Amino acid sequence: MIPHSLLLQAANPQLPPAGGGTFVIFTVVKMIAVFTVYMIGVALLTLAERKISAWIQDRHGPNRVGPGGIGQPFADGLKNFMKEETYPEAAYKPLFILAPILSFIPALTTWCVIPFASPLPTRWGRMDMVVADLPVGFLFILAISSLGVYGIVLAGWASNNKYALLGGLRSSAQMISYEISLGMSTIPVLLLAGNVTLNSIITQQAYGGWNVVNLTLAFFIFLVAAFAETNRLPFDFPEAESELIAGYHTEYSAMKFSLFFIAEYANMVTASALMVTLFFGGWDVPFTARDNIGPFSGWLTLLSLVIFAAKLLFFLFFFMWIRWTLPRFRYDQLMSLGWKIMLPLALAYIIVIAGVILVLETAGIGPGAMYSSIMGVVNIVIVMVVFTILDHGRIISPAYGRLESVRLARLRAVAARSPLATGVSR
Amino acid sequence: MAINVKVLDRPVEDVSYVKATLKGMGLTLRHLVNPHKVTVQYPEEKWQISPRWRGTHRMLTTETGKAKCVACGLCPTVCPANCIKLVPGEDEEGNRYPLIFEIDEFRCIFCGYCQEVCPEEAIHVGRHYENAEYSRAGFVYDLERLTAQTHPVCEMWDPDDPKGE
């Protein structure tokens, strides 16, 4: 008989569990709980998206299945399960089947390193409210989230459809361009935290103020890049209904299409969670600095979970809000924004922030009120410069951008004589 | 290379992406919190249709329940879509009545001429639009069906009262 003390031995609630068995059980419990909540949340998000889009467009949205349409996602799920799976004759079947899986799994996997509440003390030891507390947390997210693009590219290629292929191509180009500025924009955060574990980033923000206050520009770049990474409007080029039918998932039906759909929302949740963690203090309860050193309690866990959920939901709403506000960019505008503006901006920002940190350190100013206020002042100056001067009087890759100047001058001369410009009708 | 594309100067001095985005977000948020919902929740709520709506036909009846139609033949004559089939009959007293009176609602263009031309005010176009059927044959309304309809009938346009007051 195995003594139960080996599996679940009583331990100090404030310290991590000593036994490996407890750790495994904790992890399994967390995995099941997080997976369940995540999948139901994603299902409800599809409803939320449709509802919000409806309200923004002065409609009602789905309201037939259950009160307020709450059963709609489950009706959709059922429909997708029952539907016939179609395989295009010319599709390369193994990859065609693999693609939705490849885009679905990374979307789920990234979530597992995001801390979503303060540690929960139990009688078997402290339970960290993160499925896997990896020491390389942030790098893991960058690595896995960029795998999602393989699903899209393979789907586009394996469908053997020109629209799907174009969607896949655009997706890969877009991901590569924005992955770089996404990574670059987080370097100032890591510089401030001095560590890549998400927990230490949260701790740093609890003491030094949320990063959005100190590193607004990094947040802005991250936000724009996150929209591109999750293929959401105004950067939904892989789908681009008006140009590419449905882009990479043109040929997919039933549950395979549903997997792409779930993956999109799962990516959105992960991107929102990342923004919350990196720039909005994660589960840190605002205006308290003591909540991430012990003693922990169940109430604190609950409170921080609610705070995290509130921040997360705000960003999910923000994603939808933007989607139903902005139209899609043109493809060359997307590229030019990514390479000519976002990337240089992110690089310059790293240098400025690194410089400020170096100056502060050589001056002997450690983390504290002085440090935060200097960072704040620098931040205000940078925001003023970028959002008033750099954003003013410029068009990203205008339609005439590719014309030669001589030809452009001739066209402009024609335009100036046209009734449209002179106001005289013939 | 685009040849005939007109390139007009945009007022580049005033362009600001961030400002424009925030402005647009403000607009959508205003609609989100205060939507002007105009959708009619159809099966439960129904749209008030105009008194001059011309829908599927209805044959009015006398007090005895017989169709008012005297089979004069004016409506099939005036019908531009040729959708009314009329076979007149005559009873012992010499009164004409329709033996067969059928309207093919698929051919009908709902012009309302039949109602205007009818001397007995028997055939009317109705204020009605829920006409789904399972077969094409179901859209050929015979006399029995036309008299059994109960929906309100159209008030034709009156030249003396053009606004329907």
HADDOCK unambig.tbl for C-alpha pairs under 7 A between the chains (distance, minus, plus):
assign (segid A and resid 55 and name CA) (segid B and resid 31 and name CA) 6.83 0.50 0.50
assign (segid A and resid 55 and name CA) (segid B and resid 32 and name CA) 5.00 0.50 0.50
assign (segid A and resid 55 and name CA) (segid B and resid 35 and name CA) 6.08 0.50 0.50
assign (segid A and resid 56 and name CA) (segid B and resid 28 and name CA) 5.58 0.50 0.50
assign (segid A and resid 56 and name CA) (segid B and resid 31 and name CA) 5.14 0.50 0.50
assign (segid A and resid 56 and name CA) (segid B and resid 32 and name CA) 4.47 0.50 0.50
assign (segid A and resid 58 and name CA) (segid B and resid 31 and name CA) 6.69 0.50 0.50
assign (segid A and resid 58 and name CA) (segid B and resid 35 and name CA) 4.94 0.50 0.50
assign (segid A and resid 58 and name CA) (segid B and resid 36 and name CA) 5.46 0.50 0.50
assign (segid A and resid 58 and name CA) (segid B and resid 37 and name CA) 5.04 0.50 0.50
assign (segid A and resid 59 and name CA) (segid B and resid 37 and name CA) 5.68 0.50 0.50
assign (segid A and resid 59 and name CA) (segid B and resid 39 and name CA) 6.37 0.50 0.50
assign (segid A and resid 325 and name CA) (segid B and resid 24 and name CA) 6.11 0.50 0.50
assign (segid A and resid 325 and name CA) (segid B and resid 25 and name CA) 5.92 0.50 0.50
assign (segid A and resid 325 and name CA) (segid B and resid 28 and name CA) 6.24 0.50 0.50
assign (segid A and resid 391 and name CA) (segid B and resid 16 and name CA) 5.48 0.50 0.50
assign (segid A and resid 391 and name CA) (segid B and resid 17 and name CA) 6.44 0.50 0.50
assign (segid A and resid 392 and name CA) (segid B and resid 14 and name CA) 6.97 0.50 0.50
assign (segid A and resid 392 and name CA) (segid B and resid 15 and name CA) 5.86 0.50 0.50
assign (segid A and resid 392 and name CA) (segid B and resid 16 and name CA) 4.89 0.50 0.50
assign (segid A and resid 393 and name CA) (segid B and resid 12 and name CA) 5.01 0.50 0.50
assign (segid A and resid 393 and name CA) (segid B and resid 13 and name CA) 4.24 0.50 0.50
assign (segid A and resid 393 and name CA) (segid B and resid 14 and name CA) 5.58 0.50 0.50
assign (segid A and resid 393 and name CA) (segid B and resid 15 and name CA) 4.73 0.50 0.50
assign (segid A and resid 393 and name CA) (segid B and resid 16 and name CA) 6.32 0.50 0.50
assign (segid A and resid 394 and name CA) (segid B and resid 12 and name CA) 6.16 0.50 0.50
assign (segid A and resid 394 and name CA) (segid B and resid 15 and name CA) 6.16 0.50 0.50
assign (segid A and resid 395 and name CA) (segid B and resid 12 and name CA) 6.96 0.50 0.50
assign (segid A and resid 411 and name CA) (segid B and resid 6 and name CA) 6.69 0.50 0.50
assign (segid A and resid 411 and name CA) (segid B and resid 7 and name CA) 6.21 0.50 0.50
assign (segid A and resid 412 and name CA) (segid B and resid 7 and name CA) 6.08 0.50 0.50
assign (segid A and resid 412 and name CA) (segid B and resid 8 and name CA) 6.55 0.50 0.50
assign (segid A and resid 415 and name CA) (segid B and resid 6 and name CA) 6.10 0.50 0.50
assign (segid A and resid 415 and name CA) (segid B and resid 7 and name CA) 6.42 0.50 0.50
assign (segid A and resid 415 and name CA) (segid B and resid 8 and name CA) 6.03 0.50 0.50
